């Protein structure tokens, strides 16, 4: 029994070792059923929230803000409406402090509240800050 298990384990280890060195066949890589992202609704994540840039104290109406967050949690990558991608420059540069280097910062404009800046990882909607007004680019 033990030797049979050892054979199977060795085969499995060999396959795992050699899998990293093989190419994925194009017909598999281009399969239309495969997605680059998770289709579930977003989950809010505050791990990267930037308290130094937060303008939450300037928000006049909190009910629309809560409704905006509710809309986000009922959305996914296909249904959410994004306003802009934020570049790491000008008045926006300090929003990138503490973020992963590959984070693509975006914003949603809720007219009654302000702007929510965030980046996405799978189905996590990572809030970076809430801004009361638009920042000018330099």
N, C-alpha and C positions, 0 to 999 in steps of 0.2 A: 504493500500500500504506500509506504513512504517513498519508494523509488519512483513510482508512477506520479506522485505529487511533485517530486523533485523535477521530473522531466517536464511536466506541464508548467511549473514555475520558471524553469530555464527557458522554455519556448516563449513564455509571456515576456520575460525580461529581454530576450533577444529581439522580439517584435517591437517592444517599447524603445529599445536602443536604436534600432534601424528605422523606426517610423520618423524620427526627427530628421533623418538624412534623406528621406524620400520627398519627391514633389507631389503635390496634390494634382490629380488629373484635371485638366480644364473642364471636362464635362461635369465633374463634381463641384468644382469651385464656382461654376456659373449656374448652378442649380437655382431656378427661380423661386423655389420654396424656401431657400435659406435666406434669412434676414440678417442685416448687420446690427440689428438692435432688438431690444425687447419690445413686444407689442402691448405689454400690460400698461395700465394707467400709472402715471407718475406718483412717486412717493417723495414727499418733501424731506430734504436733508439740510440741516443747519450746521453741519460740521465745519464748513468753510465760511460761515457768516462773518463778515468784516464789521465789527462793532465800531471801529474807528471811522468808517465812512458812512455809517448808518444815519439816515435822516428821518427815522421813524417818529422822533419827537416833533417833527414839522408837519406830519400828516394830520390833516384836519378832520378827515372822516374815516373811521376805522371799519365801518360796515362794508363799504365797497372793497376795502383791502381784504377782508375776510372772504368776501364773495370771490374776489380774484384768486385767492389761494384755493378756494373750493373748486373753481373752474380748472385750475392747474391739476388738482388731484383727480379730476374726472377726464383729463386729457391724456393723450399719448403722443408719440412723435408724429403720427399721421394727422392728428386733429388739432394740435395746438397752433396758435397763430403767434409767430415771433415777429417783433418789430425790427430789430437791428442786431447785427453782430458788432461787438465792441472790440476795438483794437487797443493794443497795449501802448498807448501814446497819449500825450496831452493831459487833459484833466482826468482822463480815465486810468492813467498809469497806476495810481495807488490802489485801484480796485483789484489789481492782479497780485498784490502782496499776499503771500501765504497760500496761493493756489498752486495746484500741480502744474508743471511746466507745459503740459499739453492741453490744458483747459481752454476750451473755446467759449469765451464769455459772450452772453447774449442778453437782450433785454426785452421785457414786455412792458408796454405802456398802458396803464390803467388810467384813463383820463381824469377820473375823480380822485385818484389817490396819488399817483406818481409813477415811478418806474421800478420794476423789480429786475435786478441783474442776477444772472445765474449761469451755470453750466450744467450739462447733462452727462450722466454716466449710466448707460443702460436705461433702466426705468426710474433712476433716482434724479430728482430735480434739485440740484444743489444751489440753494439760495446764497448769494454773496452779499447783497445789501438791498435795502429799499431806499430809493432816492425820491425826494419830494419834487425835484425838477430836473430838467435836462442839463447835462454839463456841456459846456462848449469845448470843442476840440481845438487844440492849438496847432 
